[in-house]
Amino acid sequence: MPQPLFPSPAASTPPRTRPPGHAFRTAAVLLLVLACRHAPAPARTAIGDVPGVLALQPCLHRDSIPAECGTLTVPERRGVAGSRMISIPVIRVRATGAAPREPIFYLSGGPGASNLRLRPPVWSRRDHDFVLVGYRGVDGSERLDCPEMTAAIRHKTGDLLNAESVALRRTALNQCAARLQNDGIDLRGFTMDDVIEDVENVRAALRYERLNLYSLSYGTRLAQIYANVHPNRVSRSVMVGVNPPGRFVWEADQLDTILVHEFSRLCAQDAWCRKRTPNLAATITRVAHNMPSRWGPFQIDRGVVLAATFGMLYDRGSAAMALDAFIDADNGDASGLALLSRFARSSISTGVVFGDLFAKGSTDYDASRNYTTAFDPPGTVIGSPISSLFWAPVGDSAGWPVVRATHDTRKAAPSDVETLLIGGNLDVSTPTVNATRDLLPLLSRGHQVIFRDAGHANLMEFQGDAYGSLVGGFFATGAVDTTGFHYAPMTFRVKWKLSRMVKLSLLGGLILLGGLVFAGFKLAPG
């Protein structure tokens, strides 16, 4: 059964304070719908002459961390005679202690993001080598970029989620897939099965008998496959933001549940939020379904606003900013929504390797569903805007070609691997109910910890030292230590209101314009 993490609110301790600009910086990052996507593209690696051989050389990881780097050459399609070879970059940061335990192999979120960015956590440094294996399709010699998809998202139709926009993205995916295949890339070689075999090849090349798996979001799906295919190679597995099989598609009813039963409940408990709206979910619903098309001279694209809102719900700080903008709009001031509409489209369309996103994520495509109605059903709060954005264009006869991973059957498999599942009750990307219902009952040695008032982007390193004791302690002994955590309730009062930012920007622009006009008069001859 899930293990409650925090004491009751009555026994809570005050949350640690954060600098005033934290929420603003978080919101700027989380306008990107999927986390950790703005990292620059890694340099392409050369393809080695000897498959399976991994020679590591001294390097600096993230420009400052002493590490060892190398490249593993592997077949693009294993088991297919004559398959061309591709390269997979590998980074290892050695443990600082004299007697290291099993190494930790990290599997990051995505799909469509690099697996080479994370700095080894402090709690891992002494006792574990920390290994990063590049994701094929993003890192290494072959990168499944889709500029066609970027252009389709940036094309303005008035609503990012309307039928015309979906058709544009479906055509873009078709064109991207055809171009990649014409360039000699075999898209059947970029499934999750291939990724976990890259990991296994690296383990064997580095001569580790067993390893620990530390995974986030999409990476938890890879960890599940690896543990099912190579159970004797896994010592322990920690999954953060768990994505069970079949759950790459974000469901409208689950998002509604979190908005209605979690965010609305917290708003009712927050004096400032309660004063502004008696029912947060009802406020969001009214605005989402009756969104103005303009604020002053600025157009508001409903689809962009909803997609950006979903992304901002990843973090409870930026979530408060987005929800505050909906409350303002319900009270007649849609300026915050106009700000999202103006700037979020660029964030949504960049930083994601779309070919990799669809190569892996389309494995959950279900031809029996009508995705158009499933993602925006009657009575929904905001629907499932990111599913409408990304998965509605996928189809059997158009869009990205669906390639199923052999070992990913869209149903969780039983496992005896000692596993810790970590989630948050505000997680809109990987709702904890999925891990609780779909996966935990099948783990004979499984544990689940749910962080209260934590979103998807809040999970890793949640409350610092306490998180290190929980995760580091589990890797060391299998114990689940939650004693260091305290309850820190979400606050809805934001210092950086989106509506205020818009008005300050306009005021600044008018002052600048006035200054230029005044300077022009002063400098004019006469």
WOLIN-V522467 format. One record per backbone hydrogen bond with DSSP energy under -0.5 kcal/mol. CO is the residue of the C=O (numbers start at 1). NH is the residue of the N-H. If there is no record, write none. Layout:
BEGIN
<<CO/NH> <CO/NH>>
END
This chain:
BEGIN
<<2/4> <3/450> <8/11> <9/12> <19/22> <21/25> <22/26> <23/27> <24/28> <25/29> <26/30> <27/31> <29/32> <46/48> <49/51> <50/53> <53/55> <54/56> <57/69> <59/61> <59/67> <60/63> <61/64> <61/65> <64/66> <65/61> <67/59> <68/92> <69/57> <70/90> <72/74> <72/88> <73/52> <74/86> <77/80> <79/81> <80/83> <84/76> <86/74> <87/141> <88/72> <89/134> <90/70> <91/132> <92/68> <92/94> <93/130> <103/105> <103/212> <104/106> <104/131> <105/214> <106/133> <107/216> <112/353> <121/124> <121/125> <122/125> <124/128> <125/96> <126/97> <127/101> <129/104> <129/131> <130/93> <131/106> <132/91> <132/134> <134/136> <135/138> <135/139> <137/144> <139/137> <141/143> <142/137> <143/145> <144/355> <146/149> <146/150> <147/151> <148/152> <149/153> <150/154> <151/155> <155/157> <158/302> <159/162> <162/166> <163/167> <164/168> <165/169> <166/170> <167/171> <168/172> <169/173> <170/174> <171/175> <172/176> <173/177> <174/178> <175/179> <176/180> <177/181> <178/182> <179/183> <180/185> <181/184> <185/187> <186/189> <187/190> <191/195> <192/196> <193/197> <194/198> <195/199> <196/200> <197/201> <198/202> <199/203> <200/204> <201/205> <202/206> <203/208> <204/207> <210/103> <211/235> <212/105> <212/214> <213/238> <214/107> <215/240> <216/219> <217/220> <217/221> <217/243> <218/221> <218/222> <219/223> <220/224> <221/225> <222/226> <223/227> <224/228> <225/229> <226/230> <230/233> <231/234> <233/211> <233/235> <235/418> <236/213> <237/239> <237/420> <238/215> <239/422> <240/217> <242/244> <244/247> <248/250> <251/255> <252/256> <253/257> <254/258> <255/259> <256/260> <257/261> <258/262> <258/263> <259/264> <262/266> <263/267> <264/268> <265/269> <266/270> <267/270> <267/274> <269/271> <270/274> <271/275> <272/276> <273/277> <279/283> <280/284> <281/285> <282/286> <283/287> <284/288> <285/289> <286/290> <293/300> <295/298> <298/295> <299/301> <300/302> <301/305> <302/306> <303/307> <304/308> <305/309> <306/310> <307/311> <308/312> <309/313> <311/314> <312/315> <314/457> <314/458> <315/319> <316/320> <317/321> <318/322> <319/323> <320/324> <321/325> <322/326> <323/327> <324/328> <325/329> <326/330> <327/331> <328/331> <328/333> <329/332> <332/334> <334/338> <335/339> <336/340> <337/341> <338/342> <339/343> <340/344> <343/347> <344/348> <345/349> <346/350> <347/350> <352/354> <353/356> <353/357> <354/358> <355/359> <356/360> <357/361> <358/362> <360/363> <361/364> <362/365> <365/367> <366/369> <369/371> <370/374> <371/375> <374/252> <375/384> <377/380> <384/388> <385/389> <386/390> <387/391> <387/392> <391/394> <398/395> <405/408> <407/409> <415/444> <418/237> <419/447> <420/239> <421/449> <422/241> <423/451> <424/427> <424/432> <426/428> <431/434> <431/435> <432/436> <433/437> <434/438> <434/439> <435/439> <435/440> <439/442> <440/443> <442/415> <442/444> <443/446> <445/419> <447/421> <448/3> <449/423> <449/451> <450/5> <451/425> <451/454> <454/426> <455/458> <455/459> <456/459> <459/462> <461/464> <463/466> <464/468> <465/469> <466/470> <467/471> <468/472> <468/473> <469/473> <470/474> <471/475> <472/476> <473/477> <473/478> <473/479> <474/478> <479/481> <480/482> <482/485> <486/488> <487/13> <487/489> <492/494> <495/497> <497/501> <498/502> <499/503> <500/504> <501/505> <502/506> <503/507> <504/508> <505/509> <506/510> <507/511> <508/512> <509/513> <510/514> <511/515> <512/516> <513/517> <514/518> <515/519> <516/520> <517/521> <518/522> <519/523> <520/524>>
END
